[in-house]
């Protein structure tokens, strides 16, 4: 929603815009900016993905789980993605996107740069089924947040590969730092893949009960991790409030493209580390409303930009012609759009995402059953040929 507040994307802390709005300045450039740090949320998502994908195997040591999860992964992700792209295609086909008109009012590059192409049903299908993982193009994206899907897809299979072929806990503990060094040396795509490796490593340590050796069972250590994680994740490249020291340290270019990405990466790791080991934090984040939002979070992620570029942009554009006040337009747009995003995400979770989980499980069962039948049939024929 920040895209609808003029100058919030581009203005620095010393600009006239923020000098006249000290509370907004504090919210964006202080550690409270954690709510505004999109890159942090992406890294958290990647790390948690690595943790969750590894958890069942580490607790059961059953290799069948890895094979089943690997087969299900494509269908589990693609069905909700296809649904979100269908909604975007419909909006594009019937001219329901108002983001470009609204971008002129709020000076938002993000709103201006999306959905600037004619709708094509077959290209949309190809995008949702193939391009989104293997040939993602921002300019022709039917859902801009899907830029993370190549990383999510290949990161998932990196975890499956490591779990399948490196079964010994002791060997994995040795391999983790070596794999980090290898992936960091390539940068680019491989930099984001290390987030999955972090999640897998955290899960490995947690399920193997090695947390005492690393003092991760100490409340004070976990509190420091969580606080420092929030601090790092909220980093901005300006020497304001508490970030003057961090802006003087430039170790990020050694591996990371920028200090922002580096600190948000470290912040995400510390926060997830604290959350996965602290019972206190887990109880706090286990409130019903947070569990509900977590349950529908994937659909929120998939649908939010489509709603912002259509309904939200329309509300802002129409309301601005009536009141000519950016502040009132922003508040009105937020109040009306937020419940729509939540309701649409919940309905999509109930009737699309949950169905995709069941469908991917059935597909996995059918494929595994077929492979077993082929294998045993081939084995039987081989035996009969040897006997004859």
Helices and strands as residue ranges (DSSP letters): G 2-4, H 16-19, H 22-29, G 31-36, H 38-60, H 63-93, H 99-106, H 109-112, H 121-126, I 127-131, H 132-134, G 138-140, G 144-148, H 149-165, H 169-186, H 189-207, H 219-233, G 246-248, G 252-254, H 259-277, H 279-284, H 288-295, H 297-307, I 308-312, H 313-323, H 326-348, I 349-353, H 354-387
